[in-house]
Amino acid sequence: MQLAATRSSLAEEWLLLRELTHRINNEFASVANMLSLEASRTANVETKATLNGVMTRLEGYLRVHRALQMPQAGDDVDAAAHLQELCRSIAWSKLDSRNIDLVFIERPLSLRPEQCWLLGMIVYELINNAARHAFDEAGGEIRVQIAQAGRLVECHVADDGTAPSRMRPGRGMQIIEDLAALLYGRFEHQFGRFGSAARVIFPVGGETPLL
């Protein structure tokens, strides 16, 4: 009885989160359309350029948000394709303008929808943390690699930046650890002379606490 009630509660939270994601997507799109309309109406060249720049940045955030949205429950999904699109969206919206190259090394990988979603959020947080803390104006490289070995999935995110090894863990790292726990996995993070490296390992298949 208690297990059934827990699953029912989680299903309701899943539905509410999906609805919230849908509303945020709509709001992003609405603001982008408004900016596009205002840019088309103004005759001032500088104002038009500013509005178009803001609209482009907003569209980039919308693209990332869509790549992070919760998948439909059902059959296994192509996690490699999902993460590749996520990396492309992050690079276009946040990294290219800062001279940060994002390299995604793809390997075939199928995961349950909720596992793919959780892994995507982990990758996003790791990339975002590296972009915020590891690089100066010169930029650098972030490398993302996923691979499956038997029943385990390994995801590596490494950078060649210069984040301090004594950097105090922030909210982002706690989120990553919590997400890894939902995957019944573990999270490791190391700093070295030539950058930092993070690794998430979790079992493929099976259920997560989400469903």
N, C-alpha and C positions, 0 to 999 in steps of 0.2 A: 504493500500500500504506500509506504513512504517513498520507495523508488519510483512508483508511478507518479506520485505527486511532484517529486523532484523533476522528473522528465517533463511533466506538463508545465511546470514553472519555467524551465529552461526553454521549452518550445515557445512560450509566450514572450520571453525576453528576446529570443531569436527573431520572432516576428516583429517586435517593436523596433529592434535595431535595424532590421531590413527596411521598415517603413521610414525610420529616421534618415537612413542613407538615401533613400529615394527622394525625400523632401530636400535634403541638402543638395543633391544633384540638380533638382529642379531650380533651387534658389541660385546656384552657381550659373546655370544656363540663363536664367532670367536676368541676372545682373550683366552677364556678357552681352546679351541681346540689347539691353538698355544702353550700354556703352557704345556698341556698334551703331545704334540709331543716333545717339548724340554726336558721334564722330562724323556721321554722314550729313548731319544738319549744319555743323559749324563751318564757317568759311575761314576761320583762323588756322593757319598752317601749324603753328606750334601747339595749339589746343588739340587739333586733330591728331597730331603725332603723339601727344601725351595720352590721349584717350585710347588710341590704337595700341600703344605700349602696355597700358594697364589691361586692356582687353586680352592681349596676347598672353600676359602673365597669368591672368585669371583663367583663361582657357587651358593653360598648362596645369594649373592646380586642379581644375575640373578633370582633366585627363588622368592625373594621378589618383584622384578620389574615385573615379570610375574603376581604375585598375585595382583599387583596394576594396571595392565593395564586396559584400558577402555573396558567395555563389549560391545557386539553388541547390538544395539537398537532392541527392540522387546518385547516379553512377560516378565512377572515378573520372577525374578531369586531367587534362594535359597540364601538369604543373610547370613544366619547362616553358611552354608557350605563354602561360600566365605570367611567370616571373620575367620572361623576356620583354613582354609588353610593359610590365611595371617598370623595369629598368629603363626602357626607352622613354617612358613618360617622365620619370624622374630626371633623366639626363636632359631632356628637352626643356623642362620647366624650371630646373634649379641649378644644373651643373654646367651646362655648355657655356653660359655667360661668365662663369668663374674659371674657365680653363681647367675644369676637372673632367677627366675622361672616365667614363663608366664602362667597364668591360664585363660582359656576361658570357661565361663559358657554359654552354648548354649541353646537357646530357638528357637522354630520354627519361622521363619520370612521370608516373601516374600516381595521383593521390586522391583520397577522399576529399570532397569539396571543402569541408571544414578544415581539414589539415592544410590544404592549399591556401586557404584564406589566412590561417594563422601564420603560416610560413611567409606569405607575402608581407604581412604586417611586421614580422621580425626583420625581413630584408629591408623594408622601408626604414625602420628605426635605425638599423645599423648604418645604412647609407647616409641617412640624415645626420646621425651623430658624427660620422667621419667628415662629412662636408662642413659641419659647424666647427669642429674642433681641430682637425688635422691639417688644414691647408691655409696658406697665406695667399697673397695676390698672384703668386707664381703658379698656383694650381697643383695638379698632380693626377694620380690615378687611383680609382677604386675598382677592385676586381671581385666579382661575384661568381661563385662556382657551386653547383649542386651535383651530387652523385649518389647513387644507391648501391650499397654493398650488402647483398643478402637481404635481410629484413630491416636494415637500418638505412636511414637517409642522413647524409651529411651536407650541410650548407656552410660554405666558407665565404666570409667577406673580409677582404684585406685592403689596406691602403698603404701608400708610400709617403704619408704625411709625417708631421712632426708633433703630434699631440703629446703633451707631457705624460710620462709614465705614472706620475703621482696625481693625475687628474682625478678629482673627486667624483665618484659615480653619481649620476643624476637620475632624474625621473625616467629618462629614456631607457637606461640600463635595467631599472627595476621592471619596466614594462616588458622588456625582452625576456627577462628571467621568468616573469609570470606567464607570458605566451608560450615559452618553451615548456613550462610545467604543464600547461594545458595539452601539449603534444606528448606528454609523458617522456620528455626529453631533457637534455641538459645543455647549458650554455657556458662556453668558455671564451675568455677574452684575454689577450696578451699584448704587451707593448714591447717593441724591440728597437734596435738601432735604425732600422729602415722602415718604420711604420708600425701599425698595429694589425692584429689579425683576430678575428672572431670566428667561432665555430659553434653550430647548433647541430646536435645529433638526436634523432628521435626514431622510434619504430614506425615503419610504414604499415598502413592498414589499421584495422581495429577501430574502436570507438574513441571519441574524445568526450570530455565532460559536457560538450555543447549540445549533443543530441542524444 
